[in-house]
């Protein structure tokens, strides 16, 4: 049976799910996405990745700023949906929207609920040093990611994996998982499991202020911090050149068994002492510049042993 669906998503993470729903033969009658925003040097209005993908496939795209008005509720009800699929949409769904589809609204959430409810589950899992994460298909309700879990898939977090790399893997896992969930839903064989009350954590939105590196933390903690913020917004510190401090993002690093005063370069090859252990920096980016490997960076920006980073 083909389901009549509205898809609600915005960033790159959501595109594979929309693509898989179309490929599975479901009738995606409308796509909801965040409105186009100004971006790039010319500050031109740019549609979201989901918006652009949907338009390319001839699907109606709706971009309301909010979903609170009775008119938006009625327009959504008029779609006569079997189900709505939500993947990183970015707007809170009022109860009137949640209640409109015959089978409700299903969400693709990039964590193993109830761990890491909220806005930044991928980054927070890595930053916390988790070894495992996954994707949950959840029946949506009014609470923040509190609904029962319908299907889930686990995956290990690689020891050097960045948030960007994990994001791409979980996006594909979520797309396949949602197609499986809808197939089970059509057979009336989709089990619903309430989330437990214990083990709840919240993945707060990343604050730019927390991206600054605190070298007094351990090398292990800072490795997780750096990977969890790579490639965006990027963990950063300041390095001085000719007496002028410059902001430098650290995108890849490796804990090594060395010691010294926290924040001090231990050699001429970007090995920086931490509160416990040290980090060998592998990939960095100066403000306004492209990403560079450490050896390339050092040719134009030497950091001699004894240099103190802040």
Backbone bond lengths (Angstrom), bond angles and torsions (degrees), N, CA, C in turn:
res aa  C-N    CA-C-N  psi(-1)  N-CA   C-N-CA  omega(-1)  CA-C   N-CA-C  phi
1 X - - - 1.465 - - 1.527 109.39 -
2 X 1.310 115.60 133.58 1.457 120.90 175.91 1.517 109.81 -84.48
3 X 1.332 115.47 130.61 1.460 120.16 179.43 1.529 110.13 -93.98
4 X 1.316 114.79 144.23 1.457 121.69 176.23 1.532 107.20 -90.87
5 X 1.336 117.01 117.38 1.460 122.33 -165.64 1.525 111.21 -127.77
6 X 1.345 115.36 144.12 1.465 122.10 160.48 1.516 106.52 -109.69
7 X 1.319 116.03 135.40 1.463 121.33 178.73 1.516 108.17 -107.84
8 X 1.324 116.64 133.80 1.467 122.01 -176.98 1.524 108.54 -126.79
9 X 1.338 116.29 106.27 1.462 121.22 -177.70 1.510 110.55 -161.39
10 X 1.324 116.08 166.61 1.462 120.05 -175.34 1.527 114.33 -132.94
11 X 1.349 120.73 -57.91 1.466 119.77 -169.39 1.529 113.06 -87.79
12 X 1.337 114.39 -175.07 1.465 121.40 177.49 1.526 112.02 -55.83
13 X 1.338 116.72 -35.68 1.462 120.78 -178.63 1.523 111.90 -53.18
14 X 1.323 117.06 -33.14 1.462 122.02 -172.20 1.525 113.81 -84.80
15 X 1.327 117.85 -19.92 1.467 121.00 -171.43 1.530 112.98 -62.26
16 X 1.351 120.65 -45.49 1.462 118.70 179.55 1.525 113.62 -57.50
17 X 1.329 117.67 -35.89 1.465 119.98 179.03 1.519 110.71 -64.64
18 X 1.326 117.63 -44.75 1.460 120.74 177.80 1.521 110.19 -62.04
19 X 1.315 116.92 -42.82 1.460 121.24 179.17 1.526 111.63 -60.25
20 X 1.333 116.83 -43.79 1.469 120.91 -178.94 1.529 111.82 -68.33
21 X 1.322 117.33 -35.30 1.466 119.82 178.09 1.529 110.81 -65.66
22 X 1.319 115.72 -40.21 1.465 119.68 177.40 1.527 109.89 -65.26
23 X 1.350 116.33 -45.49 1.465 120.91 -178.80 1.523 112.01 -63.43
24 X 1.332 116.91 -30.37 1.472 121.07 179.82 1.524 112.57 -76.03
25 X 1.337 116.56 -6.30 1.459 120.00 175.62 1.508 115.44 92.31
26 X 1.332 117.55 8.66 1.459 119.63 178.61 1.531 110.07 -74.04
27 X 1.303 115.89 155.09 1.457 122.50 -177.34 1.531 108.71 -93.20
28 X 1.321 116.24 92.67 1.468 120.98 179.08 1.524 106.75 -84.53
29 X 1.331 115.88 100.87 1.467 120.30 -171.03 1.533 112.40 -86.20
30 X 1.333 116.87 -20.47 1.474 120.07 178.70 1.514 109.33 -159.37
31 X 1.304 114.86 149.72 1.461 122.09 174.38 1.523 108.17 -121.02
32 X 1.325 115.26 131.62 1.465 122.03 173.58 1.523 107.88 -105.34
33 X 1.333 116.62 133.84 1.456 121.48 179.15 1.523 109.21 -147.78
34 X 1.329 115.84 163.51 1.464 119.69 176.28 1.527 109.95 -63.06
35 X 1.328 118.17 148.88 1.464 120.38 -179.91 1.521 111.93 -61.06
36 X 1.335 117.55 153.81 1.469 120.42 174.34 1.526 110.83 -56.64
37 X 1.323 115.26 142.85 1.464 121.57 179.36 1.531 109.77 -121.09
38 X 1.324 115.59 156.54 1.454 119.79 175.54 1.523 109.58 -74.09
39 X 1.340 115.60 133.68 1.460 119.71 -179.90 1.523 109.81 -153.59
40 X 1.340 115.19 168.22 1.455 120.49 179.27 1.518 111.96 78.95
41 X 1.325 115.59 174.65 1.460 120.34 -178.28 1.519 112.29 -63.64
42 X 1.325 116.10 -34.09 1.461 119.74 179.97 1.507 113.63 -83.91
43 X 1.355 116.41 -3.35 1.471 122.12 -179.22 1.531 110.78 49.92
44 X 1.324 115.30 48.25 1.461 120.44 177.61 1.524 109.94 -86.60
45 X 1.319 116.22 152.94 1.462 121.40 177.59 1.529 109.00 -68.68
46 X 1.325 116.01 119.67 1.455 121.11 -175.65 1.521 110.45 -118.53
47 X 1.331 118.30 124.75 1.456 119.56 177.30 1.524 111.12 -68.74
48 X 1.317 117.10 154.43 1.459 121.22 178.04 1.531 109.63 -67.35
49 X 1.340 117.71 161.74 1.467 119.56 177.57 1.526 113.35 -55.72
50 X 1.328 117.86 -40.50 1.467 120.56 178.62 1.525 110.60 -66.47
51 X 1.313 116.87 -43.24 1.463 122.35 178.16 1.534 109.93 -56.27
52 X 1.329 116.38 -50.42 1.463 120.75 -177.52 1.521 111.36 -63.04
53 X 1.339 116.60 -41.36 1.470 120.40 -179.60 1.519 110.99 -65.30
54 X 1.324 116.57 -43.59 1.464 120.52 -179.46 1.524 111.61 -63.32
55 X 1.322 116.15 -45.23 1.468 119.46 179.04 1.527 111.41 -60.88
56 X 1.318 116.45 -38.60 1.464 120.56 179.11 1.522 111.88 -64.29
57 X 1.342 115.94 -22.73 1.466 120.54 178.81 1.521 112.33 -103.63
58 X 1.326 116.68 14.24 1.455 120.78 173.55 1.508 115.06 71.29
59 X 1.333 117.15 26.45 1.465 121.13 -178.92 1.526 109.28 -100.91
60 X 1.315 116.66 137.26 1.467 121.23 177.29 1.526 110.01 -60.39
61 X 1.336 116.25 133.42 1.462 121.63 179.37 1.521 109.24 -116.53
62 X 1.320 115.88 131.50 1.461 122.17 176.86 1.527 108.06 -117.35
63 X 1.337 116.50 135.67 1.468 120.53 -175.46 1.529 112.01 -130.61
64 X 1.318 118.18 58.88 1.470 118.87 179.51 1.530 111.44 -67.77
65 X 1.326 116.07 146.07 1.465 120.75 174.89 1.522 110.70 -68.48
66 X 1.338 115.82 -35.15 1.464 121.76 179.78 1.532 108.51 -143.25
67 X 1.326 115.08 165.60 1.467 120.75 179.42 1.530 111.29 -119.65
68 X 1.316 116.19 26.40 1.468 119.90 -171.77 1.523 113.90 -89.29
69 X 1.316 119.29 -21.04 1.460 120.66 -170.98 1.525 111.94 -79.47
70 X 1.332 117.10 149.39 1.475 120.50 175.13 1.529 112.27 -57.49
71 X 1.327 116.38 -31.78 1.469 119.86 179.54 1.532 110.84 -65.87
72 X 1.346 117.66 -40.98 1.463 120.63 177.22 1.526 110.73 -66.93
73 X 1.318 116.53 -38.30 1.471 120.08 178.40 1.527 110.42 -61.95
74 X 1.330 116.19 -44.61 1.456 119.83 -178.77 1.525 111.37 -67.42
75 X 1.333 116.70 -39.96 1.462 120.34 178.61 1.523 111.07 -61.72
76 X 1.328 116.21 -35.37 1.461 120.78 177.90 1.535 110.48 -71.68
77 X 1.335 117.01 -43.23 1.466 120.37 177.71 1.523 111.33 -61.44
78 X 1.329 116.71 -35.64 1.462 121.09 -177.78 1.526 112.96 -65.33
79 X 1.325 117.49 -15.70 1.469 120.22 176.84 1.529 111.97 -70.27
80 X 1.333 116.45 -17.22 1.476 121.47 177.01 1.531 110.54 53.94
81 X 1.326 115.69 59.76 1.458 121.67 -171.69 1.520 113.24 -87.38
82 X 1.329 114.60 149.20 1.465 119.52 164.96 1.524 109.73 -79.25
83 X 1.347 116.90 -41.98 1.461 120.93 -175.48 1.531 108.87 -157.75
84 X 1.329 115.70 152.00 1.462 121.47 170.82 1.524 107.99 -113.45
85 X 1.329 115.32 137.65 1.461 121.65 178.96 1.521 108.07 -110.42
86 X 1.329 116.18 127.18 1.462 121.98 -176.18 1.523 109.23 -118.36
87 X 1.328 116.38 129.30 1.464 121.20 178.89 1.524 108.64 -144.15
88 X 1.337 116.25 100.48 1.473 121.34 177.40 1.528 110.95 53.50
89 X 1.319 116.38 50.16 1.465 120.74 -178.08 1.526 111.55 -73.18
90 X 1.332 117.22 -48.54 1.461 120.06 177.23 1.509 115.41 103.79
91 X 1.334 117.92 -2.12 1.463 121.15 174.42 1.521 109.05 -121.92
92 X 1.328 116.11 144.83 1.460 120.87 174.20 1.522 108.85 -73.77
93 X 1.325 117.00 134.42 1.459 121.11 179.93 1.523 110.02 -91.04
94 X 1.327 118.12 118.65 1.465 120.35 175.72 1.534 111.09 -64.07
95 X 1.315 115.54 161.80 1.466 119.86 -178.18 1.521 111.86 -58.25
96 X 1.332 117.05 -35.35 1.464 119.93 179.90 1.525 111.68 -61.97
97 X 1.328 117.28 -34.17 1.470 121.55 176.55 1.524 109.79 -73.84
98 X 1.337 116.60 -44.34 1.467 120.16 179.91 1.521 112.02 -59.60
99 X 1.318 116.34 -33.46 1.471 120.65 -175.57 1.526 113.86 -85.57
100 X 1.325 118.00 -12.81 1.463 120.26 -171.02 1.535 114.63 -69.26
101 X 1.334 120.38 -48.82 1.471 119.30 -178.86 1.536 111.62 -68.33
102 X 1.299 116.14 146.92 1.470 121.50 -177.66 1.525 111.99 -57.28
103 X 1.337 117.14 -37.94 1.459 122.07 -178.23 1.529 112.35 -107.72
104 X 1.317 116.81 12.91 1.451 121.23 176.04 1.515 113.27 82.57
105 X 1.337 115.55 -161.60 1.467 123.19 -177.26 1.527 108.93 -119.25
106 X 1.314 116.24 129.50 1.460 122.28 179.11 1.519 109.53 -110.09
107 X 1.329 115.63 137.42 1.458 121.93 -175.96 1.525 110.89 -115.72
108 X 1.335 116.12 138.30 1.466 122.01 170.37 1.518 107.38 -93.94
109 X 1.329 116.90 112.94 1.472 120.41 -177.24 1.521 109.49 -117.78
110 X 1.333 116.13 130.71 1.462 122.00 -172.11 1.526 113.21 -86.97
111 X 1.330 116.14 55.11 1.459 120.88 170.72 1.522 107.76 -162.58
112 X 1.332 115.75 173.91 1.459 121.38 176.49 1.524 107.64 -95.98
113 X 1.303 115.71 87.67 1.460 121.16 -176.97 1.531 110.48 -56.49
114 X 1.370 116.63 142.50 1.468 128.05 13.87 1.541 114.91 -89.81
115 X 1.334 117.68 8.78 1.464 117.85 176.74 1.525 108.81 -76.05
116 X 1.312 114.31 132.45 1.461 124.02 176.53 1.521 113.39 62.94
117 X 1.336 114.66 55.22 1.454 119.24 163.62 1.535 108.13 -68.68
118 X 1.332 116.86 150.28 1.454 118.63 173.24 1.511 114.54 113.00
119 X 1.336 114.74 -160.75 1.462 122.20 -161.72 1.525 115.46 -81.14
120 X 1.325 119.26 -29.74 1.468 120.16 -170.93 1.533 111.65 -130.97
121 X 1.340 117.74 57.47 1.466 119.37 -175.18 1.520 114.29 -66.82
122 X 1.318 117.93 -33.58 1.470 120.36 -178.22 1.520 109.88 -67.57
123 X 1.327 116.69 -50.29 1.464 120.47 -179.56 1.520 111.82 -62.79
124 X 1.342 116.15 -44.07 1.467 119.29 -175.56 1.520 111.87 -66.78
125 X 1.326 117.82 -34.79 1.463 120.11 179.34 1.522 110.56 -61.87
126 X 1.332 116.99 -44.98 1.465 120.15 179.17 1.522 110.81 -69.51
127 X 1.329 117.33 -44.52 1.460 120.64 -178.52 1.525 112.18 -61.07
128 X 1.348 116.47 -29.96 1.461 120.46 179.73 1.522 112.67 -83.54
129 X 1.327 117.08 -5.50 1.457 120.38 -179.81 1.511 114.02 81.13
130 X 1.341 118.06 19.61 1.466 120.70 178.53 1.525 110.21 -62.20
131 X 1.320 116.27 142.31 1.464 121.40 176.32 1.525 112.13 -90.61
132 X 1.327 116.49 -17.35 1.457 121.34 -173.48 1.518 110.33 -139.65
133 X 1.305 115.95 146.20 1.455 121.50 171.72 1.523 107.51 -148.05
134 X 1.316 118.04 -156.21 1.452 119.80 179.69 1.513 111.18 168.09
135 X 1.317 115.16 -162.17 1.455 122.60 179.07 1.522 108.53 -130.32
136 X 1.319 116.23 138.46 1.459 122.09 175.80 1.521 109.81 -119.60
137 X 1.317 116.14 137.17 1.460 121.97 168.49 1.514 106.51 -96.67
138 X 1.319 116.30 119.77 1.460 121.58 -170.81 1.523 110.87 -121.66
139 X 1.324 116.16 139.22 1.462 121.22 170.44 1.523 107.20 -77.33
140 X 1.313 116.88 120.02 1.457 119.62 -173.02 1.520 112.40 -76.78
141 X 1.335 114.60 144.87 1.453 122.83 172.74 1.522 107.52 -140.71
142 X 1.322 117.44 -175.84 1.466 120.83 -171.84 1.523 113.35 -65.37
143 X 1.342 119.28 -30.83 1.461 121.67 -177.80 1.517 112.54 -71.52
144 X 1.328 116.67 163.25 1.456 122.50 179.97 1.525 110.30 -74.59
145 X 1.321 116.74 100.73 1.469 123.53 177.52 1.528 112.29 55.40
146 X 1.320 116.39 37.81 1.466 120.90 -176.32 1.524 113.65 -100.89
147 X 1.318 118.15 -6.66 1.459 121.52 -172.90 1.515 113.49 -68.83
148 X 1.325 116.56 164.00 1.463 120.60 -179.96 1.527 111.95 -64.17
149 X 1.326 115.55 146.93 1.459 122.21 -179.95 1.528 109.10 -89.65
150 X 1.318 115.73 130.62 1.460 121.76 -177.34 1.519 112.12 -99.32
151 X 1.312 116.34 -31.13 1.468 121.67 -178.63 1.524 107.19 -160.68
152 X 1.326 117.72 147.02 1.465 120.92 179.12 1.516 109.78 -149.38
153 X 1.311 115.32 153.04 1.469 121.36 175.88 1.515 108.69 -138.11
154 X 1.328 115.51 132.19 1.463 121.89 -178.15 1.528 110.89 -95.22
155 X 1.334 115.54 154.76 1.451 121.04 173.65 1.518 109.19 -153.41
156 X 1.321 115.83 147.01 1.460 120.72 177.07 1.526 110.06 -77.15
157 X 1.320 116.03 146.07 1.463 121.50 172.15 1.523 107.23 -91.39
158 X 1.321 116.67 121.14 1.461 120.42 -178.88 1.516 111.99 -63.24
159 X 1.335 117.86 150.17 1.474 120.99 -175.87 1.522 113.91 -64.78
160 X 1.328 118.09 -20.71 1.469 120.62 177.51 1.526 111.29 -117.84
161 X 1.311 118.18 10.39 1.464 121.38 -174.01 1.526 111.68 -73.02
162 X 1.316 115.77 134.89 1.460 121.58 177.54 1.523 110.27 -92.51
163 X 1.324 115.41 167.80 1.462 120.04 177.57 1.526 110.63 -61.25
164 X 1.324 116.71 -37.56 1.455 119.80 179.16 1.516 112.06 -63.26
165 X 1.313 116.92 -42.77 1.466 121.04 179.78 1.526 111.47 -68.57
166 X 1.329 116.30 -42.05 1.464 119.93 178.78 1.530 110.53 -66.56
167 X 1.325 116.31 -39.17 1.468 121.63 176.09 1.521 110.83 -52.46
168 X 1.326 116.93 -47.69 1.461 120.48 -177.03 1.525 111.32 -66.88
169 X 1.317 117.79 -39.01 1.476 120.57 178.40 1.521 111.30 -66.42
170 X 1.334 116.77 -45.47 1.461 120.16 -178.01 1.527 111.55 -67.40
171 X 1.329 116.65 -31.94 1.460 120.50 176.83 1.526 110.76 -59.37
172 X 1.332 116.85 -44.70 1.466 121.12 179.87 1.529 111.43 -70.43
173 X 1.337 115.64 -39.70 1.467 119.02 177.18 1.530 110.11 -61.05
174 X 1.330 116.39 -45.55 1.460 120.79 -179.37 1.520 112.84 -61.84
175 X 1.332 116.59 -38.67 1.469 120.62 179.67 1.519 110.57 -62.03
176 X 1.331 116.33 -48.55 1.465 119.36 179.28 1.510 112.71 -66.24
177 X 1.325 116.11 -37.16 1.458 120.69 -178.62 1.526 111.05 -66.14
178 X 1.339 117.08 -38.35 1.454 119.53 179.85 1.524 111.44 -66.86
179 X 1.314 117.81 -39.35 1.472 120.16 176.70 1.529 110.43 -61.83
180 X 1.337 116.44 -41.28 1.470 120.05 176.50 1.520 111.18 -63.66
181 X 1.322 116.29 -40.43 1.469 120.13 -179.72 1.524 110.92 -63.33
182 X 1.322 117.84 -41.77 1.464 120.31 -179.68 1.519 111.45 -68.97
183 X 1.332 116.72 -35.25 1.469 119.03 176.21 1.519 110.54 -62.99
184 X 1.344 116.58 -41.50 1.463 120.35 177.07 1.520 111.14 -67.70
185 X 1.329 116.53 -36.34 1.464 121.09 178.71 1.527 110.50 -62.93
186 X 1.327 116.36 -40.74 1.468 120.48 178.44 1.525 111.70 -63.96
187 X 1.348 116.58 -31.62 1.471 120.96 178.83 1.517 112.30 -86.81
188 X 1.341 116.34 -0.52 1.464 122.03 -176.09 1.524 111.16 58.99
189 X 1.353 115.62 39.16 1.465 120.23 -177.80 1.521 111.86 -125.84
190 X 1.329 116.16 24.75 1.452 120.56 -178.67 1.516 109.91 -95.38
191 X 1.326 116.45 109.87 1.464 121.14 -177.67 1.518 110.56 -77.11
192 X 1.320 115.58 147.80 1.460 122.52 -179.29 1.525 108.96 -115.32
193 X 1.344 116.96 123.36 1.460 121.57 -177.96 1.519 109.90 -118.37
194 X 1.336 118.53 113.51 1.471 119.77 177.67 1.525 110.85 -60.12
195 X 1.320 116.30 144.67 1.460 119.88 177.49 1.531 109.99 -70.66
196 X 1.339 117.42 141.35 1.466 119.58 176.99 1.520 111.04 -69.54
197 X 1.323 114.99 158.58 1.464 120.04 179.53 1.524 112.22 -78.92
198 X 1.336 117.69 -21.54 1.456 119.82 -179.68 1.527 109.57 -97.93
199 X 1.317 115.77 160.44 1.462 121.17 179.02 1.510 114.74 81.28
200 X 1.333 116.94 13.14 1.461 120.36 -178.88 1.533 109.78 -79.06
201 X 1.337 116.34 128.41 1.466 121.80 171.59 1.520 108.14 -133.49
202 X 1.317 116.07 157.98 1.465 121.07 -176.21 1.527 110.56 -119.74
203 X 1.310 115.14 130.90 1.464 122.61 -178.49 1.521 108.91 -97.60
204 X 1.325 115.69 84.04 1.458 120.22 -178.96 1.520 110.74 -62.16
205 X 1.321 116.12 149.29 1.452 121.80 175.00 1.527 109.67 -54.61
206 X 1.329 116.40 141.04 1.463 120.54 -178.77 1.527 109.91 -67.53
207 X 1.318 115.57 124.92 1.461 122.00 176.45 1.527 108.09 -92.08
208 X 1.311 116.82 132.83 1.468 120.14 -178.38 1.525 112.00 -56.12
209 X 1.335 116.79 -31.79 1.464 120.14 -177.13 1.528 112.19 -64.37
210 X 1.328 117.67 -29.05 1.459 119.72 -176.95 1.529 112.49 -82.10
211 X 1.335 117.27 -2.76 1.466 119.95 179.57 1.526 111.88 -76.08
212 X 1.328 118.16 -18.61 1.471 119.89 -179.41 1.524 110.03 -68.30
213 X 1.311 116.35 134.65 1.463 122.05 -177.00 1.526 110.55 -79.03
214 X 1.327 115.69 131.56 1.461 122.95 174.80 1.526 106.93 -105.27
215 X 1.329 116.51 102.81 1.463 120.24 -172.89 1.523 113.27 -68.67
216 X 1.321 118.05 -9.65 1.467 119.11 177.50 1.531 111.82 -76.85
217 X 1.313 117.66 -11.88 1.472 120.31 175.10 1.528 109.70 -74.85
218 X 1.322 116.53 164.34 1.463 120.11 -178.69 1.526 111.03 -71.15
219 X 1.327 115.96 158.02 1.460 120.87 178.51 1.527 110.53 -60.47
220 X 1.319 117.23 -38.94 1.466 120.77 178.93 1.531 110.62 -62.42
221 X 1.321 117.13 -46.06 1.470 120.66 178.93 1.523 111.34 -62.50
222 X 1.328 116.22 -42.43 1.454 119.32 -177.81 1.528 111.90 -71.16
223 X 1.318 117.62 -32.05 1.467 120.07 174.33 1.528 109.99 -60.80
224 X 1.333 116.83 -44.48 1.472 120.99 177.29 1.525 110.98 -64.50
225 X 1.312 116.26 -41.08 1.456 122.12 179.48 1.529 110.72 -61.07
226 X 1.316 116.33 -46.44 1.465 121.46 -178.57 1.521 110.66 -66.30
227 X 1.319 117.81 -46.45 1.466 120.63 -179.17 1.524 111.26 -65.63
228 X 1.332 116.38 -36.10 1.459 120.15 -179.36 1.512 113.93 -69.41
229 X 1.325 116.99 -20.92 1.468 121.30 -179.40 1.525 112.85 -107.55
230 X 1.325 117.05 6.78 1.465 121.07 179.93 1.532 110.25 -99.91
231 X 1.320 119.03 133.69 1.464 126.61 6.19 1.530 114.47 -89.98
232 X 1.342 117.29 -11.08 1.472 119.25 -176.54 1.513 109.93 -134.72
233 X 1.329 118.39 138.18 1.464 127.63 1.51 1.523 114.21 -79.58
234 X 1.333 116.80 -9.34 1.460 121.19 179.71 1.515 112.10 90.79
235 X 1.334 117.23 121.04 1.466 120.76 173.33 1.526 108.16 -70.16
236 X 1.339 116.62 141.44 1.464 118.40 -174.02 1.524 112.66 -141.02
237 X 1.320 113.36 161.57 1.459 120.98 172.40 1.526 106.89 -143.80
238 X 1.313 116.70 -179.49 1.462 120.63 177.07 1.522 109.55 -111.88
239 X 1.333 114.78 134.39 1.459 122.09 173.51 1.524 107.41 -123.74
240 X 1.309 116.48 140.26 1.466 120.26 -177.16 1.520 111.25 -96.26
241 X 1.330 115.99 137.45 1.464 122.53 171.93 1.519 107.58 -128.42
242 X 1.330 115.66 122.55 1.462 121.64 -177.15 1.522 110.94 54.50
243 X 1.345 115.17 38.83 1.455 121.45 176.56 1.507 115.09 80.64
244 X 1.335 118.07 -1.68 1.457 121.22 -178.57 1.535 110.27 -107.63
245 X 1.339 117.40 117.01 1.460 119.32 179.31 1.528 111.75 -68.01
246 X 1.319 115.25 138.31 1.460 121.17 177.75 1.519 109.08 -130.15
247 X 1.322 115.56 142.41 1.459 120.24 178.84 1.529 109.69 -78.16
248 X 1.326 115.64 130.55 1.462 121.63 179.85 1.526 108.22 -130.07
249 X 1.335 115.82 124.89 1.462 120.44 174.49 1.530 109.55 -81.76
250 X 1.322 115.36 140.61 1.465 121.80 174.33 1.528 106.86 -106.61
251 X 1.317 116.95 116.87 1.465 120.96 -174.59 1.527 113.08 -105.12
252 X 1.325 117.26 -26.01 1.467 120.87 175.07 1.526 108.66 -146.04
253 X 1.324 114.57 138.13 1.457 120.80 178.58 1.520 108.47 -151.94
254 X 1.313 115.45 169.33 1.472 120.56 -177.50 1.520 109.51 -139.57
255 X 1.326 118.11 125.60 1.463 119.86 175.57 1.531 110.66 -64.18
256 X 1.327 115.79 136.43 1.465 121.03 177.38 1.526 108.90 -134.14
257 X 1.329 114.93 156.87 1.471 120.53 -174.65 1.523 110.14 -88.13
258 X 1.330 115.68 73.97 1.456 121.58 174.17 1.524 107.85 -135.41
259 X 1.304 117.52 167.58 1.465 119.37 -177.15 1.517 110.39 -145.81
260 X 1.316 114.42 159.50 1.448 121.83 179.15 1.516 109.12 171.87
261 X 1.316 116.39 -172.49 1.459 120.59 178.07 1.519 109.79 -68.88
262 X 1.325 116.85 129.12 1.464 122.15 -174.60 1.525 111.42 -53.52
263 X 1.344 115.26 130.83 1.458 121.26 178.29 1.512 114.56 88.14
264 X 1.334 118.02 2.87 1.465 121.72 -177.48 1.522 110.85 -100.06
265 X 1.340 117.03 135.90 1.456 121.50 175.12 1.532 109.16 -70.30
266 X 1.348 116.21 126.01 1.457 120.90 -176.14 1.525 112.50 -91.24
267 X 1.333 116.10 -10.84 1.467 121.00 177.89 1.523 107.65 -155.02
268 X 1.316 116.54 -169.14 1.468 120.25 178.86 1.527 111.77 -95.00
269 X 1.342 117.60 12.09 1.467 121.78 -172.81 1.526 112.43 -119.88
270 X 1.332 117.18 27.37 1.475 122.95 176.11 1.528 113.54 65.09
271 X 1.320 116.26 42.81 1.467 120.50 167.27 1.526 106.33 -99.23
272 X 1.336 116.44 116.50 1.469 121.71 -170.96 1.530 109.38 -114.47
273 X 1.322 115.30 128.84 1.462 120.46 178.60 1.519 110.79 -68.98
274 X 1.333 115.54 142.53 1.468 122.54 176.67 1.521 108.78 -118.47
275 X 1.332 116.31 -178.70 1.453 119.50 178.49 1.509 112.11 -60.37
276 X 1.332 116.80 -30.86 1.460 123.22 174.42 1.517 106.73 -144.37
277 X 1.335 117.65 115.82 1.454 121.17 -176.68 1.517 111.67 81.92
278 X 1.329 115.65 -162.13 1.465 121.00 -178.33 1.513 109.60 -148.92
279 X 1.326 115.86 163.46 1.460 122.30 176.85 1.517 109.61 -118.08
280 X 1.323 115.71 130.12 1.468 121.37 170.05 1.517 106.48 -93.48
281 X 1.335 116.86 114.51 1.457 121.33 -176.36 1.526 109.81 -80.80
282 X 1.336 116.41 130.94 1.458 121.36 -176.65 1.526 113.80 -110.63
283 X 1.315 116.48 -33.02 1.467 119.59 -174.37 1.520 108.64 -141.57
284 X 1.343 116.23 126.89 1.466 120.49 -174.82 1.528 109.47 -137.58
285 X 1.323 114.59 168.78 1.470 119.97 179.26 1.517 109.45 -150.85
286 X 1.325 116.58 119.64 1.464 121.42 174.16 1.518 109.41 -78.69
287 X 1.315 115.43 154.80 1.462 120.50 178.57 1.528 110.30 -57.09
288 X 1.314 116.50 128.09 1.453 121.60 178.34 1.513 114.91 79.12
289 X 1.333 118.17 3.21 1.459 122.65 -178.20 1.523 110.22 -116.70
290 X 1.314 115.70 169.07 1.453 120.88 177.17 1.517 111.41 -80.10
291 X 1.328 115.75 170.71 1.464 121.54 177.32 1.529 108.97 -70.48
292 X 1.341 116.78 136.77 1.456 121.64 -179.20 1.523 110.74 -130.19
293 X 1.334 115.52 146.71 1.459 120.46 168.16 1.525 108.09 -72.29
294 X 1.313 116.81 157.58 1.464 121.17 -172.73 1.520 112.57 -58.14
295 X 1.341 117.83 -44.34 1.468 119.12 -176.58 1.527 111.49 -65.25
296 X 1.339 116.12 -38.16 1.464 119.96 177.38 1.525 110.85 -65.49
297 X 1.331 116.51 -43.60 1.462 121.52 178.38 1.516 111.48 -58.80
298 X 1.336 117.11 -44.14 1.457 121.49 -174.48 1.525 112.64 -68.83
299 X 1.312 117.66 -23.20 1.467 119.37 177.56 1.529 111.85 -65.26
300 X 1.319 116.49 -30.89 1.461 119.94 179.61 1.508 113.26 -107.24
301 X 1.332 116.90 -8.28 1.468 120.81 -175.41 1.524 107.80 -147.65
302 X 1.339 117.80 74.53 1.467 119.55 -178.10 1.527 112.25 -63.81
303 X 1.342 114.91 141.00 1.468 121.78 176.35 1.523 106.39 -126.46
304 X 1.342 117.95 87.29 1.460 120.96 -175.27 1.531 112.58 -67.24
305 X 1.311 114.98 156.98 1.466 120.53 174.04 1.521 109.35 -53.55
306 X 1.334 115.51 137.80 1.454 121.09 -179.14 1.517 113.57 96.22
307 X 1.336 117.51 -13.90 1.463 120.85 177.05 1.534 109.59 -63.40
308 X 1.316 116.80 136.97 1.463 121.47 179.25 1.529 108.90 -103.55
309 X 1.315 115.79 122.91 1.462 122.12 177.65 1.531 108.98 -91.88
310 X 1.310 116.15 148.47 1.471 119.44 -179.19 1.518 109.94 -128.05
